[in-house]
Amino acid sequence: MSASDAKGPDMQVRCLTDLKDGEHGIIRSNGDRKSTEMGLFPGARVVMFRNRKAERSLVIGAGDARFLVSRVIANKVEIQG
């Protein structure tokens, strides 16, 4: 059984900033209320469009929306899987 198949406390958890371009994930928790209200809530499926270490923000998609998210906020968003 791989880490992504695990259930419970051993489930792999990463921050939104850990996703690479083209990778998908499901939001586990979000410590930023404003971005949660905008659509980045627990259970939402997200896809990373642009994550460049040299840039201050990253571009993600959630549903039909696209978001430019600062790295400070992205580090507060936990992704499972």
Secondary structure, 3 states (H helix, E strand, C coil): CCHHHCCHHHCCEEEHHHCCCCCEEEEEEECCHHHHHHCCCCCCEEEEEECCCCCCEEEEEECCEEEEEEHHHHCCEEEEC
